[in-house]
């Protein structure tokens, strides 16, 4: 419990700080829009590249851990899409649906890597990196495609959606980082120094931007969309991931890593993506904040089930 809370508390504090800054030192929308674009196009892609470049993928069960998390993310994505007609009848519009989708499928890299490393050291970090390789490309492709289709006021063609996906910097970052790792391309020391600095800053700035977009007056008035976004990610996703992991025969540390990665809250970068592509950003900010708070309870339970 202490380790999970220690990993989640800085996240929540930075979100709260973003709220404070939005209403005090940085009140102009243009200031936050600039930070959003910096995070989306530079900082977070660099974090993804560098994490994948440094990950040791040679001694971990890629098929088991990655497969369980990949299939659970795929199953959750398909479930959300299958529920779209029913949600529309309940008054959830396209932009709100994209926020539920992102809230249910994406994952918080910072929390997953921190908790995995704190609990299991280098082995845990390597396993969590495998999870990142499995999940991030899939959920980014799906998230961009869903936003392009449902958040736009006019239905986009298949070609337009494909081009939007191709231009997504997070997908390119995953591809570049994985390619460098697999091909063992040497990188100079200065690259690692610069990349590490940019990657670390992306976590803090992304969380501040998330907090700045939060509408506190509606935080406790839970809508159907917020409730579904929280329940899908913190309850259903861990159940799906652990069921698949057990089916694949995973146990011990490998199973615990699947539990950690399946139970983490949604990534703050989802909020930046929603702002960039017309999603319901305030709803997603509410989902992210609620997930971050409640994950302090649900993550230890998920881990305890397999410990």
C-alpha positions, 0 to 999 in steps of 0.5 A, a space after each residue: 500500500 505504501 509503495 503504491 501511494 508513494 507512486 500516486 501521490 506525486 501525480 495527484 499533487 502535480 495535478 492539484 498544482 496545475 489547478 492552482 497555477 491555472 487560477 493564479 499565476 497562469 490564467 491565460 489559455 494561450 499559456 496552457 495551449 503552448 505547454 500542451 503542444 510542447 508536451 504532445 509533440 516533443 516531451 512525451 514522444 521523447 520519453 517514449 523513445 528513451 524508455 524503449 531504447 533503454 528497456 532490456 527486452 531479452 530476458 523477459 517473457 514478452 509473449 506472456 506479459 505483453 500478450 496478456 496486456 495487449 489482448 486486454 487492451 484490445 478487448 476493452 477497446 472493442 467493448 467500448 466500441 460495441 457499447 457506442 450505440 447504447 451510450 449514444 441513446 443514453 445521451 453521451 455524444 461523440 466527444 464524451 465517448 472518446 473521453 470514456 474510451 481513452 479513460 478505459 484503455 490508456 495507462 499511466 506510464 509513470 505510475 506503472 514504471 515507478 511501482 514496478 521498479 519499487 516492488 521488483 527492481 530492474 526485473 520489474 522495470 524490464 517487464 513493465 517496459 514490455 507492457 509499454 511496447 505492447 500497449 502504447 502503440 495499440 491504444 494510441 492508434 485506437 485513440 487517434 482513430 476514435 477521436 478522428 471519427 467521433 470527436 469531429 463534427 463531420 464524419 471523416 473518411 477512412 483515408 483521413 483517419 489513417 493519415 491522422 494516425 500516421 501523423 501521431 507523434 506518439 506512435 512514431 515515438 514507439 516505432 523509433 524507440 523499438 527500432 533502436 532497441 531491436 537493432 542495437 543502434 549506438 547512441 552518443 552519451 549526449 543523446 541520453 542526457 538530453 532525452 532523459 531531461 526532456 522525458 522527465 520534464 514531460 511527466 511533470 508538465 503533462 500533469 500540470 496541463 491536466 490539472 489546468 484543464 480540470 473543472 473542480 465545480 463538477 468533480 463530485 457531480 459524477 456523470 455517467 461518462 465519468 463513472 464508466 471511465 473510472 469503472 472500466 479502467 480500475 475494475 474491468 481492465 485489471 480483471 481482463 488482464 489478470 484473467 488472460 495472464 492466468 490463462 497464459 500460465 503467468 505467475 509470481 513477478 510476471 503476474 504481479 506486473 500484469 496486475 500493476 500495468 492493468 490497474 494503473 490510472 489513465 495517462 495524462 497525455 490522453 488529456 493533451 490528445 483530447 485537447 488537440 483533437 476535439 475530445 471532451 477534455 473536461 470530462 477526461 480531466 475529471 476521469 483522470 483525477 478520479 482514477 488517480 485518487 481511487 487507484 490508491 485503493 484499487 491498485 493494492 487490491 489488484 496486486 494483493 490478489 496475485 501476491 
